[in-house]
Amino acid sequence: MSLFRPAFAVLGLILVILALLMLLPLALLVVDDAPDSGAFLVGSAITGITGLLLYFFNRGTLRHLTTRKVFMITATNWIGTSAFASIPFHLSQLRLSVTNAFFESVSGITTTGSTVLQGLDSLPRDILLWRSITQWLGGIGIVAMAVMILPFLRVGGMRLFKTESSDWSDKATPQIRVQLQYLVMVYLILTIMCLSYYWAFGMSLFEAVNHAMTTVSTGGYSTHDSSIGFYQSRPILWGSVLFMALSGIPFTLYVHFLISRRFSLVADAQVKFYFQLLCIAGVAMGLYLYFTAPMNLMTALLHGFLNTTSIMTTTGYVSTDYGKWGSGAIAMFFFLTFVGGCSGSTSGGIKVFRFQLFWLYLREQFARSVHPNAIITLEYNNRRVTEDVIKSSIAFMYMAMWSYAMITIILGLCGLDLVTSTTGALTALMNVGPGLGDIVGPAGSFQSLPDVAKWVLSFGMLLGRLEYLTLYILLTPMYWRS
């Protein structure tokens, strides 16, 4: 029980915040109907009361947090938040089943963007707003987790980015609070900038609010079935490319700028490679479309950059059904799905820095093959890469590939075809959103999938967002031994 009580205390605080956010869709009553106001009121009451009780009965257990307790806190909070965020979906006029409501909620909180809803253009505005809020809340949670929790837990090579705010000793509490305040400030500023841009170039205020929240969180929920492609405005589409790209870089760089007023993207090896890859992929896809589709060069580059940036940052926006672009485009999108953005951003995926670490390790192995007695020191961003960082990165990759195989096989056993199974599993684990094919592709939804498949994919979305080890370790006997 000592493992659960700190987790319940933190969950209680988060549920109180979630309960307050559930009241935001009621603001639509000022200018429009909010047909599901009762669902949000009831959901807010249930969530708020539960949160207060959990915190009240466990508030004295948050001192001297150990690694085991932080693992439990992380897993419990993501699962618990997803469960309570699903209440409005279940109680609304949509009457989503428990399975569908949880799937939609998990997809929002993990900023994956997969959906079981259809006919978004005609859905109640309060439900559309709530979907966007879940992604926006999940986005800041992702950044905080990547900066403060995963380095402490030594998950997937994140130890490389350990700072004072990653130290969970009592003496580090002030640094954690200050860092979190700055991260929230940056997140708010970027959201307001994106909102203002969308509004200035033709979106209604409601649509600008929704798309700003889902752009900065790299979640990809939209108010339209045709996603961001609904807007045939080049400034809006290019703006989405810009803000998706900016949301894919480490938020700690923005914090550093606020503190020191110095901001150099090229000084960070991860960010430099990230932008190089975005530009290469965008130009390559644009040229591919120019030579294979009836598009002029500027239109081809726009669609190329928007969709490759969306996939690589795991946002999930689409400007058109790229599943019809041919096998060359599909192959590129398939492999870009693995990449993701930078560590410390709202993006999912494997993350750019791990590919760089794997290259350093591979180069070291080549050198040792030629010079067995050589002393080789691996460095990344002018910091020595220790052996435990390499090992944890390799373990991350092993868990990712094993999870991918396992979920793909289970989806196949549920009766889904190979394309749906492979890309559905991939898009869940990498937190991208749309897959490929007629069912879960850019023009489809996950609504028709069997309930078992939706629960498996929900687990996959949480697994990918928590970087595998955080959930898997709770399933091992050694974790539960005192």
C-alpha positions in Angstrom: 0.0 0.0 0.0 3.0 2.3 0.6 3.6 2.3 -3.2 0.0 3.4 -4.0 -0.5 6.2 -1.5 1.9 8.7 -3.0 0.5 7.9 -6.5 -3.1 8.5 -5.2 -2.0 11.8 -3.7 -0.6 13.1 -7.0 -3.5 11.7 -8.9 -5.8 13.5 -6.6 -4.2 16.9 -7.4 -4.3 16.2 -11.1 -8.0 15.1 -11.0 -8.9 18.4 -9.3 -7.2 20.3 -12.2 -9.0 18.0 -14.7 -12.3 18.7 -12.9 -11.8 22.4 -13.4 -10.9 21.9 -17.1 -14.2 20.0 -17.5 -16.0 23.2 -16.8 -14.4 25.0 -19.7 -16.7 23.7 -22.4 -19.6 25.2 -20.4 -18.2 28.6 -21.5 -19.8 27.9 -24.9 -23.2 28.6 -23.2 -22.3 32.3 -23.4 -22.4 32.3 -27.2 -23.8 29.0 -28.3 -25.5 25.8 -27.1 -23.7 23.3 -25.0 -25.9 20.3 -25.3 -23.7 18.2 -23.1 -23.4 20.6 -20.2 -25.0 18.1 -17.9 -22.3 15.5 -18.8 -19.5 17.9 -18.1 -21.1 19.1 -14.8 -21.5 15.5 -13.6 -18.1 14.5 -14.9 -16.5 17.5 -13.1 -18.3 16.7 -9.9 -17.2 13.0 -9.9 -13.7 13.8 -10.9 -13.3 16.7 -8.4 -14.7 14.9 -5.4 -12.6 11.8 -6.1 -9.5 14.0 -6.5 -10.1 15.8 -3.2 -10.7 12.5 -1.4 -7.6 10.9 -2.8 -5.4 13.9 -1.9 -6.9 14.4 1.5 -6.3 10.8 2.7 -2.8 10.5 1.1 -1.4 14.0 1.3 1.3 13.2 3.8 3.0 10.5 1.7 4.8 12.6 -0.9 8.1 12.9 1.0 11.2 10.9 0.3 10.1 9.6 -3.0 12.0 6.5 -4.2 12.4 5.3 -7.8 9.8 2.5 -7.2 7.3 5.1 -6.0 7.9 7.4 -9.0 7.3 4.5 -11.4 3.9 3.9 -9.7 3.1 7.6 -9.6 3.8 8.0 -13.4 1.8 4.9 -14.5 -1.2 5.5 -12.1 -1.6 9.1 -13.1 -1.6 8.6 -16.9 -4.1 5.7 -16.6 -6.2 7.4 -14.0 -6.4 10.7 -15.8 -7.4 8.9 -19.0 -10.1 7.0 -17.2 -11.7 10.1 -15.6 -11.3 12.2 -18.8 -13.5 9.7 -20.6 -16.5 10.4 -18.4 -17.9 13.3 -20.5 -17.6 11.2 -23.7 -19.6 8.4 -22.0 -22.3 10.6 -20.5 -22.7 12.9 -23.5 -25.4 12.7 -26.2 -23.0 10.6 -28.2 -23.4 7.8 -25.6 -20.0 6.4 -26.4 -19.5 2.9 -24.9 -17.0 2.6 -22.1 -14.5 1.1 -24.6 -14.9 3.9 -27.1 -14.9 6.6 -24.5 -11.7 5.3 -22.9 -10.0 4.9 -26.3 -10.9 8.5 -27.3 -9.7 9.8 -23.9 -6.4 7.8 -24.0 -5.8 9.0 -27.5 -6.3 12.6 -26.3 -4.2 12.4 -23.1 -1.3 10.7 -24.9 -1.7 13.1 -27.8 -1.9 10.2 -30.2 -4.9 11.6 -32.2 -6.5 8.3 -33.3 -10.3 8.6 -33.0 -13.5 6.5 -33.0 -15.6 9.5 -33.8 -17.0 10.3 -37.3 -18.8 13.3 -38.7 -16.7 15.7 -36.7 -18.1 18.7 -38.7 -21.5 18.1 -37.2 -20.5 17.1 -33.6 -21.4 19.3 -30.6 -18.9 22.0 -30.1 -18.5 21.2 -26.4 -17.3 17.7 -27.3 -14.9 19.0 -29.9 -13.5 21.4 -27.4 -13.1 18.7 -24.7 -11.1 16.5 -27.2 -8.7 19.4 -27.8 -8.4 20.1 -24.1 -7.4 16.5 -23.3 -4.6 16.8 -25.9 -3.5 20.1 -24.6 -3.4 18.8 -21.0 -1.6 15.7 -22.2 1.0 17.8 -24.0 2.2 19.7 -20.9 2.2 16.4 -19.0 4.5 14.8 -21.6 7.0 17.7 -21.5 7.1 17.6 -17.7 7.5 13.8 -17.7 10.4 14.0 -20.2 12.2 16.7 -18.4 11.7 15.7 -14.7 10.7 12.1 -14.5 12.2 9.9 -17.2 15.8 11.1 -16.6 15.4 10.2 -12.9 14.0 6.8 -13.8 16.9 6.1 -16.3 14.3 5.3 -19.0 15.5 4.8 -22.5 18.7 6.8 -22.4 16.9 9.9 -21.0 19.6 10.0 -18.3 21.6 11.9 -20.9 19.3 14.9 -20.3 19.4 14.8 -16.5 19.3 18.2 -14.8 18.7 19.7 -11.4 15.0 19.3 -12.0 15.4 15.6 -12.6 16.7 15.1 -9.0 13.9 14.0 -6.8 15.7 14.5 -3.5 14.1 16.9 -1.0 16.8 19.5 -1.7 15.8 19.7 -5.4 12.1 20.4 -4.8 12.5 24.2 -5.4 14.3 23.6 -8.7 11.5 21.2 -9.8 8.8 23.8 -9.0 10.7 26.6 -10.8 11.3 24.4 -13.9 7.7 23.4 -14.0 6.6 27.0 -13.8 8.8 28.0 -16.7 7.7 25.0 -18.8 4.0 25.9 -18.3 4.7 29.5 -19.2 6.5 28.5 -22.4 3.6 26.1 -23.3 1.1 28.9 -22.8 3.0 31.4 -24.8 3.5 29.0 -27.7 -0.2 28.1 -27.6 -1.3 31.8 -27.6 1.0 32.5 -30.5 -0.4 29.6 -32.5 -4.0 30.6 -31.7 -3.3 34.2 -32.7 -1.8 33.2 -36.0 -4.6 30.8 -36.9 -7.2 33.5 -36.0 -5.5 36.2 -37.9 -5.4 34.1 -41.1 -9.0 33.2 -41.2 -10.0 30.5 -38.6 -12.9 31.3 -36.4 -11.9 31.9 -32.7 -13.4 28.5 -31.8 -11.5 26.7 -34.5 -8.3 28.6 -33.7 -8.5 27.7 -30.0 -9.0 24.0 -30.8 -6.3 23.8 -33.5 -3.8 25.8 -31.4 -4.2 23.3 -28.5 -3.8 20.3 -30.8 -0.9 21.7 -32.8 1.3 22.7 -29.9 0.5 19.4 -28.1 1.3 17.6 -31.4 -2.0 15.8 -30.9 -3.7 16.3 -34.2 -7.4 16.3 -33.2 -9.3 18.6 -35.5 -12.9 20.0 -35.7 -13.2 18.6 -39.2 -13.1 15.1 -40.7 -10.7 16.4 -43.4 -8.3 17.6 -40.6 -6.2 20.7 -41.2 -6.7 20.1 -44.9 -10.2 21.6 -44.5 -8.6 25.0 -44.7 -7.5 25.7 -48.2 -5.5 28.7 -47.0 -1.7 28.4 -47.6 -0.9 30.7 -44.7 -2.8 28.5 -42.3 -1.3 25.3 -43.7 2.3 26.7 -43.6 1.6 28.1 -40.2 0.7 24.6 -39.0 4.0 23.3 -40.4 5.8 26.0 -38.4 4.2 25.4 -35.1 4.3 21.6 -35.4 8.0 21.9 -36.0 8.5 24.3 -33.1 6.6 22.0 -30.8 8.9 19.1 -31.8 12.0 20.7 -30.2 13.0 20.5 -26.5 10.9 22.9 -24.4 14.0 23.3 -22.2 15.6 25.4 -25.0 12.7 27.8 -24.7 13.1 27.9 -21.0 16.8 28.6 -21.4 15.9 31.5 -23.7 13.6 33.0 -21.1 16.3 32.9 -18.5 19.4 33.8 -20.5 17.9 35.5 -23.6 20.2 33.3 -25.7 18.6 30.9 -28.2 20.8 28.9 -30.6 19.2 26.0 -32.4 22.4 24.9 -34.1 24.2 24.5 -30.8 22.1 21.4 -29.9 23.0 18.4 -32.0 19.6 16.8 -31.6 17.7 19.9 -32.8 20.2 20.4 -35.7 19.6 16.9 -36.9 15.9 17.2 -36.3 15.6 20.2 -38.6 17.9 18.7 -41.2 15.7 15.5 -41.3 12.5 17.6 -41.5 13.9 19.6 -44.5 15.2 16.6 -46.3 12.0 14.6 -45.9 9.8 17.6 -46.8 11.7 18.5 -49.9 11.9 14.8 -51.0 8.2 14.3 -50.6 7.4 17.6 -52.3 9.5 16.6 -55.3 8.0 13.2 -55.3 4.5 14.7 -55.5 5.6 17.2 -58.2 6.8 14.4 -60.5 4.0 11.9 -59.8 0.9 13.9 -59.0 -0.9 16.8 -60.9 0.5 19.5 -58.6 2.6 22.6 -59.2 5.8 22.8 -57.3 4.6 25.1 -54.5 1.5 23.0 -53.8 3.6 19.8 -53.9 6.1 21.3 -51.4 3.3 22.5 -49.1 1.6 19.0 -49.0 5.0 17.4 -48.7 6.2 19.5 -45.8 2.9 19.5 -44.0 2.4 15.8 -44.0 6.0 14.8 -43.3 6.2 17.3 -40.5 2.9 16.0 -39.1 4.1 12.4 -39.2 7.6 13.0 -37.9 6.3 15.2 -35.0 3.6 12.6 -34.4 0.9 15.3 -34.7 -1.4 13.4 -37.1 -2.7 16.3 -39.2 -3.3 15.6 -42.8 -3.8 18.0 -45.7 -5.2 15.2 -48.0 -5.4 11.4 -48.0 -1.7 10.6 -48.5 -2.6 6.9 -48.7 -3.4 7.6 -52.3 0.0 9.0 -53.1 1.5 5.8 -54.2 3.9 3.2 -52.6 6.9 5.5 -52.5 5.1 8.0 -50.3 3.6 5.3 -48.1 7.0 3.7 -47.6 8.5 7.1 -46.5 5.6 7.8 -44.1 5.9 4.3 -42.6 9.6 4.9 -41.7 9.1 8.5 -40.6 6.5 7.3 -38.1 9.3 5.6 -36.1 11.4 8.8 -35.8 9.4 11.3 -33.7 10.7 14.6 -32.5 13.2 15.6 -29.9 13.3 14.6 -26.3 11.7 17.1 -24.0 9.1 18.0 -26.7 5.4 17.0 -27.0 6.2 14.6 -29.8 6.1 10.8 -29.6 8.1 8.3 -31.5 11.6 6.8 -30.8 13.1 10.3 -30.7 15.9 11.8 -32.8 18.6 11.6 -30.1 18.3 7.8 -29.9 19.1 7.4 -33.7 22.1 9.6 -33.1 23.2 7.5 -30.2 22.8 4.3 -32.2 25.0 5.8 -34.9 27.7 6.8 -32.4 27.6 3.2 -31.0 27.7 1.7 -34.4 30.7 3.8 -35.4 32.4 2.8 -32.2 31.9 -0.9 -33.1 33.4 -0.3 -36.5 36.4 1.4 -35.0 36.9 -1.4 -32.4 36.8 -4.0 -35.2 39.7 -2.3 -36.9 41.5 -1.2 -33.7 40.6 -3.6 -30.9 42.8 -1.9 -28.3 41.8 1.7 -29.0 40.4 3.8 -26.2 37.2 5.5 -27.6 35.1 8.0 -25.7 31.6 8.6 -27.0 30.4 12.2 -26.8 27.0 13.8 -27.5 26.4 17.5 -27.2 29.9 17.8 -25.6 28.8 15.4 -22.9 30.3 12.0 -22.3 27.9 9.2 -23.2 28.1 6.6 -20.4 27.6 2.8 -20.9 24.3 2.8 -19.0 22.8 5.4 -21.4 23.7 3.2 -24.4 22.3 0.1 -22.6 19.0 1.7 -21.7 18.6 3.0 -25.2 19.1 -0.5 -26.6 16.7 -1.8 -24.1 14.2 0.8 -25.1 14.5 -0.2 -28.8 14.1 -3.9 -27.8 10.9 -3.2 -25.8 9.6 -1.0 -28.7 10.1 -3.7 -31.3 8.8 -6.5 -29.0 5.7 -4.4 -28.2 5.2 -3.7 -31.9 5.3 -7.4 -32.8 3.0 -8.4 -29.9 0.3 -5.8 -30.6 0.4 -6.5 -34.4 -0.1 -10.2 -33.8 -3.0 -9.6 -31.4 -4.7 -7.2 -33.9 -4.3 -9.9 -36.5 -5.9 -12.4 -34.2 -8.8 -10.0 -33.9 -9.5 -10.4 -37.6 -7.8 -7.2 -38.9 -5.9 -7.3 -42.2 -2.1 -7.0 -42.3 -2.0 -3.3 -43.2 -4.5 -2.3 -40.5 -2.7 -4.5 -37.9 0.8 -3.3 -38.6 0.1 0.4 -39.0 -2.5 0.5 -36.3 0.0 -1.0 -33.8 2.7 1.4 -35.1 0.6 4.5 -34.9 -0.5 3.6 -31.3 3.0 2.9 -30.0 4.5 6.0 -31.7 1.5 8.2 -30.8 1.0 9.4 -34.3 -2.8 9.0 -34.9 -3.7 7.9 -38.4 -2.3 4.7 -39.9 -2.5 3.4 -43.4 -5.2 1.6 -45.4 -9.0 2.1 -45.8 -9.9 1.4 -42.1 -7.4 3.4 -40.0 -5.9 5.5 -42.7 -6.0 9.3 -43.0 -9.6 9.1 -44.3 -10.8 6.5 -41.9 -11.3 6.0 -38.1 -10.9 3.3 -35.5 -14.6 3.1 -34.8 -15.2 -0.2 -36.6 -12.4 -2.1 -34.8 -13.4 -4.8 -32.3 -13.5 -3.8 -28.7 -10.6 -6.1 -27.9 -8.5 -4.3 -30.5 -9.4 -0.9 -29.1 -8.3 -1.9 -25.5 -5.1 -3.3 -26.9 -4.4 -0.1 -28.9 -5.3 2.0 -25.8 -2.6 0.0 -23.9 -0.2 0.6 -26.8 -0.8 4.3 -26.7 0.0 4.5 -23.0 2.9 2.1 -23.4 4.5 4.3 -26.1 3.9 7.5 -24.3 5.4 6.3 -21.1 8.4 4.9 -23.0 7.6 1.2 -22.3 9.7 0.6 -19.2 7.4 2.7 -17.0 4.5 0.3 -17.5 6.4 -2.9 -18.2 8.3 -2.7 -14.9 5.0 -2.8 -13.0 4.4 -6.3 -14.5 7.6 -7.8 -13.1 7.8 -9.7 -9.8 11.0 -7.9 -8.9 9.2 -4.6 -8.7 6.7 -5.9 -6.1 9.4 -7.4 -3.9 10.1 -5.2 -0.9 
